Amino acid sequence: MARPRLSAAALVAATLSCAATARADAVSDALDAAQAAYAAGDLTATSHGIAEASAALSALQSAELLALLPPAPDGWTRTENTDMTASMIVVGGGSGIEATYTTPEGVTFTLVILADNPMVTSVKEMFANEMLVTMMGGAKPIGGASYLAQDERSLMTLVDDRLIVQASGAPVAVMEPVLARIDHAALAAYGK
């Protein structure tokens, strides 16, 4: 009797589903352990459990944002910094991801995505002020979003009034093709 075969897509989906469940369980397990420790009066274990849950949640957030980064164009490389979310507490919380893209000629730029961070408020106010946007270089439509060209080597946009996307370090013409590959609608759905 022939064995049923899974398609590659079904196998990948099942693997990702199991991985996401395992990671989500790490958060739940750590929170449950922290709650049990708290009920027992063990504040040290409670603190460790909360820190463990926070680290597991940071890993989930980083993985979700990482999946939303555009791939490197053919011949380019992309290097990710997935530790950014864990350090976001210093700047008010939220999550973030950073990637460095390098062209075959060695030109590099950094793409940063910050989500649910207090800095969004000031960026939101800046984007709402048309005169300020014009003074800073004007808005440039890229991939369905309006990016502020802060200077010749920096672009920034606000997605869903809660995510900042910033690219810097190379001429706009180098960064634009990568930014055009961002799925801004999927980015707006991040964490929801």
N, C-alpha and C positions, 0 to 999 in steps of 0.2 A: 504494500500500500504506500502510495506517495505521501510524503510529509508535506503539510501546508507550508508555503513559503511566504515570508513577510517581505513586503517591498522595502527598499532602502529607506524611503520616506517614513514608512510606518515604524521601522526599527529606530530611526533617529528620533522620531516623535516620542516613542515609548521610552527611550533612553533619557531624553530631556525631561520628560514627565517624572520619571523616577528620580532623576537628579534634583529637580526642583522640589519634589516632595521630601527628599532626604534633607535638603538644606532648610526647607520650611520647618521640618521636624526638629532640626537643631535649635531653631529659635524657640519653638514651643517647649522642647525638652529643657532648655536652659531656664526659661521663664517658670516652668513647673518646679524645677529644682530650687530656684530662687524663692518661689512662693512657699514651698515646703520648709526651706531653711528659715524663712521669716516667721512662719507659724511656730517653728521650734525655738525661736528666739536667737538663732545663730546669724547675727548681722554680718559677720565676715563672709560666711558662705552665701548669704543673700546678695552681698555686693559682688562676689565673684560670679554668681549666676546671672545677675543683671549685666555685668560686663561681658560675659560669654554670649548672652543673647544679643547684646548690642553689636558685638563683633560678627556674629552670624548674620544679623540683619544687614550690616554694612556690606558683607560679602554678597548677599543677595542683591542689594541695590547696585553695587558696582557691576555685577554680572549683567543686570538688566540694562544699565546704561551702556556697558561695553558692547552689548548686542546691537545697540542703536547707532554706534559709530560707523561711518562709511568705511568700506574696505579701501585699502591702498590701491590706487590705479596700477595698471600693468607696469611692471618694472620698478615701482616704488616700494618702500617698506613702511610699516607702521609699528611703532613700539608703544605699548600701553603702560600707564601708571595706574594700577588698580588699588593702590593704597590711599588714594585721595579721599575717599568717603570717610575712612576711619579718622582722618585728621580734620574733617570739616567742623567738628565741635569747637575748634579754636576760633572760627569765623562765624559762629552762630548756629551751626547745625546744617542739616540738609545732606545732600549727597553730591558726589562729583566724580568725574572721570577725565583723564587727560591722555592724549595720544600725540606722539610726535610722528609726523609724516616726512619722509625723505625721498626726494626725487633721485633718478639715476645719476644726475649731475652733482648730487650732494647738497642741494638746497633743502633746508628743513623749515618746518613751521609746527607750532603746537596748537592743537585743537582741544579746548576745555569746555565741558558741559557741567554746569552747576544747577542743581535742582533744589527747590524748596529751601532756599537760603535767604536770610534777611537782606543781602545785597540786592536781591531782585527788586525791592521797593525803590531804591535809588535809580536803578537802571530803568524801571518802568516810568518813573517821573521824567527821566531824561528823554525817553522815546516819545512821551506825550507832548513834549515841548518842541514844536516844529521849528521854531527859530534856532533853538540850541542844536537840533539835528542838522540843520542847514549849516550853521557855523562850524560844526565838527566835521563837515565833509559830505553830508547828505546821505540819503538812504539809497542802497543799491539792491535791486531785486535779484535774489539768487535762490534757485530751487524752491520757489513758492514762498519764500520768506523775505522780509525786508531787512537787510543788514546795514548797520551804520558803519561807514568807512571812516574810522577814527583817524587814520592816517594812511599812508601808502602801504603799510605793512600790518594793519590790524583791522579786523572786521568783527562786529558783534551784533547779535540779534536777541530778541526776547521771544520765547515760545510759550504760549498759553499763560502768559503773565506769571510764570513760576519757574521757568528754565532759562538760563543764560547760555548762549552758545558764543564762544569767542575763539577766533583764530588769529594768531599773530606770529611774526617772525620771518615772513617771506613777502614778496610782492603780491598784491591782491590777485594778479593774473595767475599766480602759481596756486594760491589757496582756493580760488573760486571753483575749479572743477571738483574738488573734494567736497566743498560745502554744498554744491549742487546735488550731490548724491545723498545728502541727509534726508531721511524720511521725516519731515517736520510734523506730519500728522501722527505718526507713531511716537515721536518724541513727546508730543502733547499728551499722549495717553500714558506716558511713563508713570508707574506707581499707582495707577488708578484701578 
